Each structure stands twice: as C-alpha cells, then as structure tokens.
C-alpha cells in the first residue's frame, strides 16, 4: 500500500524553504489530515504556499501559513540606501580607513537619521569604535557594543598626592584586596538593589543570568578595563563640585556590565541578524524596531545592564573609600557603550548609539581617559548638534592587540613605564601605552565638543592578571 506521508523533499519541490516550516507542515498534516491522500495533502500545501496570508486564520493550516510568512520576512534582504547621509568627522587625519568605511556603510541604513565619528575612532564590528549613530525608532545591538554600559567612574579625595609616593605598597595592596578582574570574583559579593529588578523575572534571557550577575557584581572585566590610583587635578575654578583648583588623590575605574551585558548583546544581536537581513557588508548593523516585542525587550535589558555596570563601579569605589578611610569629595561617571532616546535638531525623537563615545550634551560631565602614561580629562559637554552631543571615549588605538603582542617586548614596555613613574599590576602587551593615540592630539580635535575641567594622571594601575605584562588571566 502506498504511503500517504509527505516528505521534506516533496515540500521543498513545492517551494517550501529549509527550516522549521517543513517540520511544522509535516506535523500539521500528520495530526489534522492523517488518512487523507497524498494528492489531497500536496494540493493543500500548494495552496498555502501560493497565498499564506489567506490561511492565517484557518483552523488547521494557520501554523504553516504563519511560519511561511515569518520565514519569507526573515529571508528578505533589506537593501541599503544608494547614497549615504552626510556626517561630521573629527580628527579625520588620525582615523584609519577601515573605521571610516564602516561609518560610511552605517550612514546608508534605511533607519539612519544622523551620525558622527569621534577623533579616537578605530575599526570594530558593525559600527566603528568612536562611532555615533542616530536612528529612527530602531536599536542596533552591535552599535551599542558587546560590553553594554561600559563606563568610566572617578572619585577624588581630600588627600594630597604625596600620599601616593609615601604609601605605594599600601595602595597596591588596597587594589589587590578590593578589586577583582576577569574570571576572579569576590567570595562574598556585596548586595545591590539593581539585582532585585523585575526585569530578571520578566525577560527570559535574564532569568538565567541573575546568579552570574550576583557573583560578578563589583568586579571588572579583562582587556582594557582597569582601576587606578592617581593624581586628580582640578584646573577650572568654576567646577560643579565647588572644589578649589589643585591636586588631589583620586581613583579612576573603567569597566562594563560583565557577563550580564555580554550575554544580552550576543542573544539580541543574533535575534536582530535573524530578523533583519542586511547585505553582508552591513550584517552587524541589524536592528530591532522599538515598536516590536524583541526591541522593547532589548531596550529594557540594555538599560538593566547599564545600571548594573554603574553599580559595579560604585561598589569598587565604595570598597576603596572604606579602605582609604575617607569619603570622596566628588564623583563623576559616564557610559560610553549605550543607546539613548534624545531629540535631534528638529526636535524629533531619535535613538542615539554611542559605541565608544562619551555623552557631551550641554553641561553633561564625563571622563575621557588617556593611556597608562598619559592623563585623562574631566570634561563638560558643550552640546554641539553636529557631533550628536558626543565626544571621544578615550585616546583610541593605533595598534591592534595582535600587532602589539607581535611587535612589542616586555622589557621595552617596562622601561617606558619606569621612565613615566607608573606601577602596573596585571595587563598584557596589548594594553601597553604605545598602542594608543596621542591623547593631546585627540583632545585638540574636540575643543568644540567639550570644556576641560581637570585631569587625572595614573600612578598605580591594576588590570586583569597579577603579573605585569604576563599572561592575562
């Protein structure tokens, strides 16, 4: 007796695409049309694939129709605009062609409204590091970045900087005891209200990440993340903290949202790339609409990760303040891997992505770090519309991690640090001072973007790993 079952091959011959659609179709036929002839089943399937929209409310065939429509939507490539929108580049002569090319592509997205490229820019994935992109009702996970909410935080103490030279061993021990990097976490993490947020119960991807978030809170990542003791100098008497100009002991930290943010980024980037098919050259710029369930979920998860990153920094500074035995005179902090809802020059709401860029709206405070042997800058934004109210997030790399490891030597870097009077706990050759641009040149390209209120000069630095320029943990 001839079988009446339909095979995947026969479905593909009808035009059914590979994937879940075929499985759904076979399941529906065997469940709802069992005993019917193969001819009857094939005629039904042929009718559904020709006009799936007519079967969306069918009692039996609706699941096939819905999966066909979704599959079709997923497979349609969203074309880039033929012409890119104009955008401003700050310090173009110091920016590698790869980064500019990535920005050119981003400016052709159908959802793009405006953009800008900061002077520390270098090539990344999707949007370049140092890229700022405003979109219409769409969020691009890879334009936010993998380390969601990566940020700077600085505290200043009423202690003279001579304390650094007189107590260097004590301060190094404070850093080792009160900071954790990479895979290392505190045995007894401090609690924080961010861990009680409803998002952990309401968003599926977050349910499995809460325990990890708890275990890693108050710690820092690897790579270029650090906690430093140094000299904070207030140079502008008209500062928001009403501090006298002069030099102070200060702490500066750089880190993000740890495993929480990384897993959110991976999950929603994949989702965006599945649902928003772009040409290969732009595939990492896939977006989620903020009028969709997935887009709303990502937005809420991104904001949770940003608040978590802030909580990590606050705990780092709280631990060090307690160890020093002083309350800070001031704190200044800012995200530089995030997206915000802001108004454009025409007062329309846009989603501003800053992937490695510092918010610099009028009166907005932030920190722009240099390298191990060069100062960072405390800044106040000027609110320049052309820059999308943004500034650089640091000096920016001139050498890839791979090239640094291949070309630099431990002895060479050690001599450079010794001459600068810098002590480093941890780190690798890929974070040596010479892999970064000249911070003074970077700052010279953004005098229209920010006012400088002061500086931070590193003295004792802790990064991932306990051996200077050895293997990173």
N, C-alpha and C positions, 0 to 999 in steps of 0.2 A: 504493500500500500504506500503510495507516495506521501511524503511528509508535507504538512501544511505550514511548517515553521518557516519564517523569513530569516535569511542570513544577513550578516553585516555587509557581505559583498553585494547582495541584491539591493540593499538600502543605498549603498554608495553608487550603484549603477543608476538609481533613481535620482541621484544628485544630492543625497544626504551627506553632510560633511562629517569628517572624522571627529570623534569625541563623545561626550555624554549623550548627545542627541540620538545616536544609534542605540545605545543601551536603553534609553527612555522609550524609544519607539518599540523595540522588541518586547520590553516589559509590558507596555500598554496592550500590544497585540495579543500576547500570550495570556494576559489577565482578562481583557474585555472581549476579545474576539476569538477565543480558543474554540476550535471546531469549525471555524469558517474556512473557506477555501483560500488557497494561496492567491488565486486570482483576485478574489474579493479584497484580501488584505493589501495586495500591491496597488489595486485601484484606489483604496482609501489613502494609502501613503502617498501616492502620486498626486492626489487632490490636495492633500495637506501641504506638501512642499511647494506646489504651484501658488497657493494663496493661504499661507498660515494665518494671516490676520482674520480670515473668516471662521477659523476654528478655535479662536481664543476662549470662547465660552461654551464650547462643545463639551458635553458630559464626559466623554471618554477620551477624545483626541486633544483636548486643551493642553495637557503637559507637553505633547510633541510640538504643538504649534508654538507654545511659549519658548521652548528650548531652541526651536529653529530661529525665531525672531532674535533672541538674545545672541545666538551664535552668529547670525548674519551681522548684527550690530558690532559684535566683537571683531569680526574679520574685516570690516570696512576700514580702510586706511584713511585717517584724517590728513588731508593734504595741507602742507604749509602754504602760507601766502607767498606769492611770487616775489613781492617786494617787501623788504624789512622796514620797520618803523625806525625813524632816527632816534639816536640816543647819545648821551654825553659820555665821553671817556676822559678820566682824569689821570694824567701821567702816562699817556699812551706810549711814549718812547721807552718806558720801562716794563711794558707788558708784553708777554710772549704771544706770538701769532695764534697759537692754539687756543688761548683764552679768548682772544678777540673773535676768532671763528665761532666758538661756542656761543658767544653773546649774539653774534650775527644771526645764528640759527634761532636762538630764543626769541629774537625780535620779529621772527616770521610766524610765530604761533598764532593761530586764529584768536586765541583768548588774550594775547598780549595787548596792553594799553600803553606801557611806557617802560623804560629801562635806563640803567646807568652802570658804568663799570668803574670800580674804585682803583686807586693807584697801586694797591698791593695785589692786584688780581693775578691769578695763575690758573692753569688748566685743571679742571676737575672732572666730574661726571655730570652730564647734563648741563646745568648752569655752572659757569666757572666760579671758582672761589673768588670772592670780591665782586660777584655779580648781584645786581639788584633788579628785580623784575616785578612790575605791577600787572596783574591780570584781572579780567572781568569775571567775578563770581566763580573762580576756579582756583584750587590749590594744587601745587605741584610738589609732591613729597620730596623728589630729588633736588628741587630748587630750595627747599628748606635745609636738606642735608641729612646724613645718616645720624650724626650726633645732634639730635634735636635740642635746642635750648643751650647749646654750648655758649659759655658766657665768661665774663671777667668779673671779679669782685675784689675790691681793695678796702682795707681798713688802715687808719692812721692813729698813732698813739702819742700821748703826751710824754714821750721819752726821746732824749737826744740821740742822734745817730751814733755817737761814740759808743753807745751800748752795744752796737753790733761788733765792733772790734774787741771790746773788753769781754764779751760773753759769747764768742763764736761757737765754742764747743757746746755750751749750754743750749744755744739756739738750734744747732744741728740736732741735738737730742730731742728738742721740742718738736721739730719737724718729723723725725723718725717715729716718735711716740704718738703724734696726733694727726698724722696723715697716712693714708693708705692709697696705693696705686695699682692699676691693672687688676689682676685676679685676687689681690690681697684685700681682705675686708676686716672690719672691726669684729672682735669676738662678741662684744655687746653693743650693737648699734644703738644710737640714740633714736627715740621715737620722734615722730613729727606728724602734724595734722594733715599734711598732704597725703599720707598713707591711708587716711580714713575717707578719702574722696569717693563719692558714689560711682565715679567712672570705673573703678576697679570691679564693680559688680554689674555694671550696665553694658560694658563693651567687651565682647567675647575675648578678643586678643589680650585684653588687660587682666582677665581673670587668672590666667596662668603666669602673669608677670609680677604679681603683688609680692610674693615671697622673695623673689630675686631683688625687687626694688627695696624691700625692707633690709635685706642682707647687705646691699651695696650703699645704702644711704650714708652720706658723709664722707664717701671716698671719691677718688679721682680716677680717670681713665689713663691709658698709656699714651704713646705718641708724643705730641707737643703739649700735653697737659702738665701743669706744674703748680707748686705752692712755693712762694719765695719770701724771705725776709729781705728788706732793702731800705733805701732812703727815699722817703716821700718828701717832695719839696713843693710847697705852695708858693707860686710865683705871682698870682693875681690877688691883690688885696680885696678886690670886690668878688669874693667867692661865697657860695651858698651856705657854707658852714661857719662863716664869720671867724675863720681861723687866721691868726697873724701869718704873714709871709715868713718863710723859713723852712728848716729841715726837721723831719720827724722820723722816728722808727715806723715802718709800715709793712704790711703783709699784702701780697698780691696773689690771687689764685686764678687758674684757668682750667675749666673742665666743663663737662656737659651732663647728659641725663643717663649715662652708663648703659647697662643692658636694656633698661626700660625703653629708652629712646631708640636704641639701635634696632630692637625687635619691632617696635611700632613702624619705624622707617622701612624696614625690609618687607613687612606684611602689606603696608598700604602702597608701597612702590610697585610691588608685584601686581596688586589689585588694579592700580592705575594703568599699568602697562598692558594688562589683560583686557581692560575695558576701553582704553583709549589707544588704539593702534596708530602709531605715527611712523613716518619713514624712518629707516634705520638710523640715519644721521641724527634724528631728534628723539629717539625712542625713550631716552632717560628723562625727557621733559613731559611725559604723560601726566595728565591732570585728572583730578576728581572734581566734579561740579559741587558747589556748596549748596545746591538745591537737591542733592541726592543723599540717600542714607549713608553711603560709603564716605562721601565728602564730609558730611556732618560728623561722622564717627572719627575720621582722621583729625578734623579740626579740634574736637574735644580731647582726643588722645594727645595731640601735639601740645595743646595748652597744659595738660596734666604733666607731660614730660618737661616742659619749660619750668613749671612751678617746682617740680621735683629737682631739677638742676639747680635752681635758686636755693632750695632747702639744703642741698648738699654743700653748697658754698657757705651758707650761713652756719652750718654745723662745723665746717672746717675752721671758720673764723672764731666761732664760739669756743671751740676746744683750745685754740691758740691763745685767745684772750684770757681764758682761765689759767693757762699755763704761764703766761706772762704776768698775770695778776693785775691787769689794767683793763678798763673799759675803753673801747675806741672812741676817739673824738669825732670820727666821721666814717661813713661807708658810702662807696659809690660802686654801682654794678650795672651791667647791661648784657642782654643776649646778643649773639651775632650769627646764629643759625636758626631762623624763625620766620614766621609769616604773620603779618598784622593786617587788620582791617583799617584802612586810612582813606582820607579824601584826597582826590587828585586836584590839579589846578583848576578844574571846572566844578569842584565840589561833588564829584561823583565818587561813590564808594568803590575802592579797588583793593585787591589783596596784594600787599607788598611783601615779596620774598626777599630776605637778606641772607644770602648764603656766604658767610664770611664777610659781613659788613655791619658796621655799628650804626644804630639809630642816631640820627643827628637832627631831629626836629628842633624847632626854635626853643632854646632853654633846656633841652634834654641833655643829661650828663652821661658820660661814659668814660671808658678806659681803652686806649689804643696801645698795646704793648709793643716793644721793640724786639730785641733778642737777648740772649744771656749777657752780652757785654754792651748793650746799648739801652738807653732809657725808654720807658713807656710814657704816655702822655695822658693826663687827666683833661678831658675836653668838655666843652659845652657847645651843643649844636646851634647852627645859625638858621636852620630851616630853609635851605636852598631847594627850591622846587625842582630844578634841573637835575639834582643828584638824588631825587626822590627822598629828601631828608635823610641822607645817609653819608657815611664816611668809611674809611678803611677799617678793618678789624685788627690790623697789625702791620708788620713790615712786609709780609708776603715772601714766599720762597723764590729763590733764583736757581736752586739746585734740587732735583728730585731726591727722594730718600735713597733710591738705588744708587744714583750717581754719587751721593755723599759717602755712602759706605764703600764705594769702589775707589774713590779718589782721595779721601781724607784719611789721615792716620791719627791714632790716639795720642801719640807724642806731640804732633803738630797742634792738635786742639788743646791739649793740656798746657802747652806753652802759651797759647793765645789767652786762655782763661787766667793763667797765673799772672801774666802781664796786666790783665784788667782787674786783678784782685777779686776774682769770683771763685767761690767754692760751690761745687756741684755734687749732689748725692743722686745717683742714678743717671738716666739718659743714655742715648746712643749717639753714634757719629751722625746719624740722620737729623739730629737736632742741634748740631754744632752752630755757633754764631755765624759762620761764613756761608751757611746755606740760605741766609735771609738777605733781603734787600736792605739798603741803607735807610734806616727809619727817618733820618733827617730829610732825605730827598722825598720820601713818601709824604711826610708832613708838609713839605713845601708845596706839593701838588694839591693840597686841600685846605689852604688858608681861607678859601671862600666857604668852606663847609663847616669848619669848627673854630672856636676860640680855645686857646690853651690856658688852663688854669694852674697847671702844675705838672710835675714829672714824678716818675718812680724809677729809681736806679737799682737793679738787682745786686745782691751781695751774697746771699746763701740760698741756693736753689735745690729743691727736691723734685725729682721726676720719677718715672717708673723704673724700678730696679734700685738696688742699694750700692751698686758699684758704678763709679763714674766711667761713662763711655764703654762699659762692658756690654754683655748681652742684656737686652731689655726683657724683664720678666713677662 
